Amino acid sequence: MNTHDLIATLATEASTTSPASGMRRYTRAIATGLVVSLALVLVLWGINPSLNILAHTQAFWVKLLWLVLTCTFAAPVVLHLSRPGVAAGRGVWGIAASLTGMAVLATWQISQVDAATGVQLMLGESWQVCSASIVALSLPLLAALLWMLRGMAPTRPALAGASAGLMAGGLAGLVYSLHCPETAYAFLAVWYVVGMALMASIGAALGARLLRW
């Protein structure tokens, strides 16, 4: 049996598998990863004592909305790529639109201030640790999503791993928001995106190795 026939066979078998079963596995993976990430941020990072103040600002809710939208668009991409012969879907365009939207907001924000203030907005108070923190909090989420993918039949392991990494990075960004004091769009467009991009790269590398069949 050649590769094309094998993929066709896997696709046929996948079509007979209950979609609800795959969704349950996916939901379980996300829930497990989130619980571990939340525990880590509570124990190792701690809740931002100013969170209640931040929650009364528009920028904080824009930040959360942006991360939720990114995860919402990434979620079906991961699920699609878990099945043989299924395209990534329109969620890819949603992810691109979400990231572009934050870049536009960041550019607008910087254009309203002088160069020194723009640099300060981009660096914030925690640029040294932000991306690394998101990566660290993403690892249990990525592990759970890779476990889910290994139980499915992805035929593009690197791409499936990259989508899982991006999804993990977006969810970890939401978890990290419980600690992070930053809400400047310029900061988010750089350091949060760097964290998610790193996780997509790590996911691609691990996916190519662990999801190969």
C-alpha positions in Angstrom: 0.0 0.0 0.0 1.5 3.4 -1.0 1.2 6.6 1.0 -1.8 7.9 -1.0 -3.7 4.6 -0.4 -2.8 4.7 3.3 -4.1 8.2 3.7 -7.3 7.3 1.9 -7.8 4.3 4.2 -7.2 6.5 7.3 -9.6 9.1 6.0 -12.2 6.4 5.5 -11.7 5.0 9.0 -11.7 8.5 10.5 -15.1 9.3 8.8 -16.6 6.3 10.6 -15.3 7.5 14.0 -17.8 9.4 16.0 -17.1 13.1 15.8 -18.3 13.4 19.4 -15.5 11.1 20.5 -12.9 13.2 18.9 -14.4 16.4 20.4 -14.5 14.8 23.8 -10.8 14.0 23.6 -10.1 17.5 22.4 -12.1 19.1 25.2 -10.4 16.8 27.8 -7.0 17.8 26.5 -7.7 21.6 26.7 -9.4 21.3 30.1 -6.4 19.3 31.5 -3.8 21.6 30.1 -5.7 24.7 31.4 -6.0 23.2 34.9 -2.2 22.6 35.1 -1.4 26.1 33.6 -3.8 27.8 36.1 -2.2 25.9 39.0 1.3 27.0 37.8 0.4 30.7 37.4 -1.3 30.6 40.9 1.7 28.9 42.6 4.7 30.3 40.7 3.6 33.7 39.3 0.7 34.7 41.5 -2.4 36.8 40.8 -1.6 40.5 40.0 -2.7 42.5 43.0 -3.9 45.2 40.7 -6.1 42.9 38.6 -9.2 44.4 39.9 -8.1 47.9 38.7 -7.0 46.5 35.3 -10.4 44.9 34.9 -12.0 48.3 34.9 -9.9 49.4 31.9 -11.0 49.0 28.2 -7.5 47.9 27.2 -7.6 44.9 29.5 -10.8 43.7 27.9 -9.5 44.3 24.4 -6.5 42.2 25.3 -8.7 39.3 26.6 -11.0 39.6 23.6 -8.0 39.4 21.2 -6.7 36.3 22.9 -10.1 34.7 23.0 -10.6 35.4 19.3 -7.2 34.0 18.4 -8.0 30.8 20.4 -11.5 30.6 18.9 -10.0 30.7 15.3 -7.2 28.3 16.2 -9.5 25.7 17.8 -11.1 24.3 14.6 -7.8 24.4 12.8 -6.3 22.0 15.3 -9.3 19.7 15.1 -9.3 19.7 11.3 -5.6 18.9 11.1 -6.1 16.0 13.5 -8.0 14.1 10.8 -6.5 12.8 7.6 -7.2 14.5 4.3 -9.0 17.5 6.0 -7.9 21.0 5.2 -6.9 23.5 7.9 -10.0 25.5 7.2 -11.0 29.1 7.3 -9.7 29.5 10.9 -6.3 30.2 9.5 -7.6 33.4 8.0 -9.2 34.2 11.3 -5.9 33.8 13.1 -4.2 36.0 10.6 -6.9 38.7 10.9 -6.7 38.6 14.7 -2.9 39.0 14.7 -3.1 41.7 12.1 -5.8 43.5 14.1 -3.5 43.7 17.1 -0.7 44.9 14.9 -2.9 47.7 13.6 -3.9 48.7 17.1 -0.3 48.8 18.2 0.7 50.9 15.2 -2.1 53.3 15.9 -1.1 53.5 19.6 2.5 54.2 18.8 1.6 56.8 16.2 -0.2 58.9 18.9 2.9 59.4 21.1 6.6 60.4 20.7 9.3 57.9 19.9 10.5 57.5 23.5 7.0 56.8 24.8 6.4 54.4 22.0 9.4 52.4 23.0 8.2 52.4 26.6 4.8 51.2 25.5 6.4 48.3 23.6 8.8 47.3 26.4 6.4 47.9 29.3 7.5 46.7 32.7 8.0 43.0 32.0 9.3 42.5 28.4 12.2 40.4 29.7 9.9 37.7 31.1 6.7 37.9 29.2 7.3 35.6 26.2 9.2 33.1 28.4 6.4 33.0 30.9 3.8 32.3 28.1 6.0 29.5 26.7 6.4 28.0 30.2 2.6 28.1 30.8 2.0 26.7 27.3 3.9 23.5 27.8 1.3 21.6 29.7 -1.3 22.7 27.1 0.9 21.7 24.2 1.6 18.3 25.8 -2.2 17.7 26.3 -2.9 18.7 22.7 -0.2 16.6 21.3 -1.6 13.7 23.3 -5.0 14.4 21.7 -3.4 14.5 18.2 -1.5 11.2 18.7 -4.8 9.5 19.3 -6.2 10.9 16.0 -4.6 10.5 12.5 -2.9 13.8 11.4 -1.3 13.4 8.0 0.6 16.7 8.3 2.3 16.3 11.6 4.4 19.4 11.6 1.4 21.7 10.6 -0.8 19.9 13.2 1.9 20.4 15.8 2.2 24.1 14.9 -1.5 24.7 15.2 -1.5 23.0 18.6 1.4 25.2 19.7 -0.3 28.4 18.6 -3.5 27.3 20.4 -1.5 26.5 23.5 0.2 29.9 23.3 -3.1 31.7 23.0 -4.6 29.9 26.0 -1.5 30.4 28.0 -1.7 34.1 27.2 -5.2 34.2 28.8 -3.9 32.4 31.9 -0.9 34.7 32.1 -3.2 37.7 32.0 -4.1 36.9 35.6 -0.6 37.9 36.5 0.6 40.2 33.7 0.3 44.0 34.3 0.6 44.9 30.7 -2.2 46.1 28.5 -0.5 48.3 26.0 -1.3 47.1 22.4 2.3 47.7 21.4 3.5 45.3 24.1 0.9 42.7 23.2 1.7 42.9 19.5 5.4 42.1 20.2 5.9 40.0 23.3 2.6 38.0 23.4 2.9 37.3 19.7 6.5 36.2 20.2 5.4 33.8 22.9 2.7 32.3 20.6 5.1 32.2 17.6 7.7 30.3 19.7 5.1 27.8 20.8 4.0 27.3 17.2 7.6 26.6 16.3 8.1 24.2 19.2 4.8 22.5 18.3 5.9 22.1 14.7 9.2 20.5 15.7 7.6 18.2 18.2 4.7 17.4 15.9 7.1 16.4 13.1 8.7 13.9 15.5 5.9 12.7 17.7 2.9 12.7 15.3 4.7 10.9 12.5 3.2 7.5 11.5 
